[in-house]
């Protein structure tokens, strides 16, 4: 399957979903992105405790919304 075909199928599937299903997908994607950021933070700060990791994550999110 070509990338354009895959994208068209994905968009068609999103259009078939209920509002609640689309929100659930968005929340899962948000959590996946957050976990990926946490992994990066832990790599950058290997001795950071969980609270510090979450602090850095909040700082990164603020930078996204300010830019």
Residue pairs with C-beta under 8 A, 6 or more apart in sequence:
1 9
14 22
14 25
17 25
34 57
37 57
37 60
38 53
38 57
41 48
41 53
41 56
41 57
41 60
42 48
42 53
44 56
45 52
45 53
45 56
48 56
